[in-house]
Amino acid sequence: MVQGIKVIKPTKQQLEQLSVDRWSPWSCEVSSFDWSYEGTETCYFHEGRVTVTTADGSVDFGAGDLVQFADGLSCRWEVKVPVRKVYSFDVDDVDD
């Protein structure tokens, strides 16, 4: 596990409880870029495959994953398969 990134495989019930269907959409083609989080972001990946690298290491995730990025995290995204996700800054914590 990489510090500042939590990845889980949510159940349908967890997604409903989080109201994922009301979150903001975001998409990205194959690319690489640096990113820093100003707030804790939680996102659910409908499509795609990504590797995110931080000073602590790398983590891979994609379609079907619920990912939470910690406030203040700096990282590099490598989008390997085009991404379609939804995200929210209003989720306290996700349980694995």
C-alpha positions as CSV (number, residue, x, y, z in Angstrom):
1,M,0.0,0.0,0.0
2,V,1.2,3.5,-0.9
3,Q,0.8,6.1,1.8
4,G,-1.9,8.6,0.9
5,I,-3.7,6.3,-1.6
6,K,-6.4,3.8,-0.6
7,V,-7.9,1.4,-3.2
8,I,-10.9,-0.9,-2.6
9,K,-13.2,-3.0,-4.7
10,P,-16.6,-1.6,-3.5
11,T,-19.9,-3.5,-3.4
12,K,-22.9,-2.2,-5.2
13,Q,-24.3,-1.3,-1.7
14,Q,-21.2,0.7,-0.8
15,L,-21.5,2.7,-4.1
16,E,-25.2,3.4,-3.4
17,Q,-24.5,4.5,0.2
18,L,-21.8,6.9,-1.2
19,S,-24.3,8.2,-3.8
20,V,-21.6,7.7,-6.5
21,D,-24.2,8.3,-9.2
22,R,-24.3,12.0,-8.1
23,W,-20.6,12.6,-8.2
24,S,-18.8,14.8,-10.9
25,P,-17.6,13.1,-14.0
26,W,-14.0,13.3,-15.3
27,S,-12.3,11.6,-18.3
28,C,-8.8,11.5,-19.7
29,E,-7.1,9.9,-22.7
30,V,-3.8,8.0,-22.5
31,S,-1.3,10.5,-21.0
32,S,1.1,11.2,-18.1
33,F,1.0,14.2,-15.8
34,D,1.9,15.5,-12.3
35,W,-0.9,16.2,-9.9
36,S,-1.3,17.5,-6.3
37,Y,-4.4,17.1,-4.3
38,E,-5.9,20.1,-2.4
39,G,-8.5,18.2,-0.4
40,T,-9.2,14.5,0.0
41,E,-10.6,13.1,-3.3
42,T,-12.6,9.9,-3.6
43,C,-13.3,8.6,-7.0
44,Y,-14.9,5.6,-8.7
45,F,-13.4,4.3,-12.0
46,H,-16.0,3.1,-14.5
47,E,-13.3,2.6,-17.2
48,G,-9.6,2.7,-17.7
49,R,-6.3,1.7,-16.2
50,V,-3.9,4.0,-14.3
51,T,-0.5,3.8,-12.4
52,V,0.0,6.5,-9.9
53,T,3.5,7.1,-8.5
54,T,4.4,8.9,-5.3
55,A,7.6,9.2,-3.2
56,D,6.5,6.0,-1.4
57,G,6.0,3.9,-4.6
58,S,3.4,3.1,-7.2
59,V,-0.1,1.7,-7.3
60,D,-2.2,0.4,-10.2
61,F,-6.0,0.7,-10.4
62,G,-8.8,1.0,-12.8
63,A,-12.3,0.0,-13.8
64,G,-14.3,-1.1,-10.7
65,D,-12.0,0.5,-8.2
66,L,-12.9,3.0,-5.5
67,V,-9.8,5.2,-4.8
68,Q,-9.2,7.8,-2.2
69,F,-6.3,10.3,-2.5
70,A,-5.2,12.1,0.7
71,D,-5.2,15.9,1.0
72,G,-1.7,17.3,0.1
73,L,-0.6,14.2,-1.9
74,S,1.7,14.9,-4.8
75,C,2.0,12.2,-7.5
76,R,2.5,11.4,-11.1
77,W,-0.4,9.8,-13.1
78,E,0.2,7.5,-16.0
79,V,-3.1,6.8,-17.8
80,K,-2.5,3.5,-19.7
81,V,-6.1,3.0,-20.8
82,P,-8.5,6.0,-21.3
83,V,-10.3,6.8,-18.0
84,R,-13.9,7.6,-17.2
85,K,-14.5,8.2,-13.5
86,V,-16.6,10.1,-11.1
87,Y,-15.2,12.0,-8.0
88,S,-16.2,13.7,-4.8
89,F,-14.4,15.8,-2.2
90,D,-17.3,15.2,0.3
91,V,-16.4,11.6,1.4
92,D,-14.9,11.2,4.9
93,D,-13.2,7.8,4.5
94,V,-13.6,4.6,2.6
95,D,-13.4,1.2,4.3
96,D,-11.7,-1.7,2.8
